[in-house]
Amino acid sequence: MPNQPLPQCETCFFKNGLCKGLSEDEFRSIFDQTRHYTFKKGEIIFKQGSKCSELIFLTTGIVKFVTNSNGRELIVAIDRAQTLLGLANILNEDINLFTIVAVTECSGCVINFTRFKLFIMSNKQFMFEVMSLSTQMFREAIFNFISVARKQSNGRVADILLYLSDKIYSSRTFSLDLSRQELADYAGCSKEQLIHTLRTFSNDGIITVSGKNIDIIDYDKLITISRVG
């Protein structure tokens, strides 16, 4: 991951959203130790179980959060820029809970973990903003686990299509950056079940699928399948 010049921070969510409770001097003390990197598609950004000494504010790209269970890879969450990676480690003795992998080429600002944590402990507003962002990330992961545990494959696939449309691509027409196997891992089903479900949705006029391109035709029907799935 090559070192790059830092991007402008004036319009960045990290400064104007997450760090709005910090003074200019406090923000500058974090910024002055920050480096900007690019991560290739498929590159591991954080590895599960390893010691964490840095946080990464993702400025561009899409990532997946992965854990291993009995030798099988499970995708517990998918997120996109702009977001802060490594937040879970603040409450987990600085150990990475998940492996985080770049789904697309990503770029981000690498932040000193110790200095960041110091401001969390001393600034209540900053702590609130950080915990709010962390809670949002875990909420999405928990909802996905509930979907996997309680729904049939059609309900799980519907959930994922809605999530990708609403949260990742912000469009009902999008080109997937995830493979069919990754989608199946995220939905907690086999690749064959995923392909069969996508074909059924297509035959029923709910979506159209062409290679990696998906167009949600009947959004309301997809919501209904998600609810009853």
N, C-alpha and C positions, 0 to 999 in steps of 0.2 A: 504494500500500500504506500505509494509515493507521497512524500511530504509536499504540500502545496501552500501557496500564500493564503492567508485567511480571507474569507469573503467579507463583504460589508455587513455590519451588524445592525445598522440603523433601522432596517425593516424586518429584522429577524425575530421570530417568536421567542427564541431563547432569551434575548435581551428584553423585548417589549412585553412578553407574556410571562414567562417563567421567572425571570429575574426582575420584574417590575418592583418588587419589594426591597431591592438592593439599591444602595446609593451608587452614584457614578464611580466613586473610588473603589467600592466593594466589587462592582462588576468588572472594573478595569483590572483588579488584582487577579480575577479568574481569567479574564481575556488574555492578559499578558503571558500566561503560561499555556495557552491553548494552541494546538496545532491542527491543521486541516489535512485530511487524508481522503483518498479515493479507494474504494474497495471494489474488486472485480466481481462479476456475477458468480455466485457459488462460493465466494470466499467466506471463511469463518471469521466473524467479527469478535465474538466472545465464545469461549468453549465452556460447556457445562462442567462444574466442579473445580475449575481453575481459580486461582486467586485473582481478584480484580483490583487494579490500581488506578483505573481510569473510567470515565463515563464518556459516551459519545452522543453529541447532539446531531441527529441525522438531518442533513440539509436537503438531500435529494435521494430518491430511490425507495425501494420496497424491501422489507426484510421479513424473515420467518423466524419464529421462536420454536425450537425443537427440543424434545426430551426423548430419552431412550427407555423403553420398557420391555424387558425380556428380549433384548436384541432387536426390537422393532422401533423404527423412528416414528415418533408421533409429533405432528405439528400442532402446537397448542394455541398459537396466535400468529396473525399476520398484521404488520403495521407498515405505515408509509411515513415519509418525511412530511411535516417536521415533527420530530418526537425525540425524546431523550432515552437512550438505550443504557441499561445497567442500573436503573432505579431500584430494582428488586434487591440488589446487592447491599444497599444502604442498611437494610434491616436483616441482612443474612450474613453477617460477619465477613463482608467483602468477598464472598464466594459466589460465582456465577450459578444461578439457579437453572438457566437454560443455555443451550447453544443458540447463538443468533447468527444467521447466515444471510448474506446478501442474495436476494431473489433476482434483482436487477443490479446493474452497476450503481453503486451508492457513493455518496460523499458525506463527510461529517466532520465536526469539530471535536477533537479529542481533549477532554477536560480533566484536570487534576482532581482525582477522587477525594483526597484528603482535604484540600482547600474548599471544595464544594460542600463536603460534609460539615466542615467547620461553620460555614454560614447557615446551614440548616439548623444546627444546634443553637445558634445565637440570634437568629432572626425568625420570628414567628410567622410573619407574612410569607417569607420565602419558603419556610417549612410547609405552610398550607398549600402554596402553589405546587410544590414538588409532590406532596402526598396526593393532591387532586389528580395530577397527571398519572401517578403510579396506580391509583385506584381505578382510573378509567381503563388502563391497560389490562389490569387483572380482571375487571368486569367482563371484558370481551372474551378472555380466556375461559372464565368460569361459565359464561353462557354457552360457549362452544362445547365444553365438557357436558353440560346439561343436555344439549342437543344430541350429542353422541350417545349418551346414556339412555335417553328416553324416547328417541324418535327412530322411525324406520329410515331406510336409506334415502327415500324420496324427500322426506322432511329435512334431513341433514343436508342434502345437496341444495335444496331450496334455500336453507339458511345461509349457506356459503355464497350462493349466487347473489342473494340480497346484500350480504355483507360486502362482497367485492364491489357490487354496483354502488352502494351507498357510501361506504367508508374508504375504499381503496382507490377506485377509479372515478367516483363522483359522476357516473354516467350509466345509462341503461344499455349502452353499446360500448364494448371494451374489447381489447386484445389481451388475452391472458399471458401473464409472465410466468405462471406456474404450469408445470407439466400435468398431464392427467394423473400420474402417480402421486404428485404432491397434492393435488386436489383430493384424491382418494384418502391420502394420509390425514389431511385436514378434516375430512368428513367422517373419518373412522370407518371406512368401508373398503372393499377391494376395488382395484382398478376396473375390473369387469362390471361390478355393481354401479360404479360411477358412470361408465360409458353407457350402460343400459339405461340408467336414469336420465342422462342427458338426451339420449335418443328418444325416450318416451316423452320427455318435455317438448322436444322438437316436433314429434309426430302429433302432439296435442295442441300445437300452435302457441305454446307458452314462450318458447325461445327459438331462435335460429342459431345454428352452430356451423361455422365454416372454418376448419382448422383451429386456430387459436382465437378466432373472433366469435364473440357471443353477443347477441342482440336480444334483450328481454322484451318480448312483444306484449305479454299479458302480465304486467307487474302485480296486479291485484290477485290474479290466480296463483301466482307464486307465493304471495303472502298467505293465502288461504292454505296452501299445501304446507307451508311452514308451521302454521297454527295447529293443523290437525295431524301433521306428520308423525 
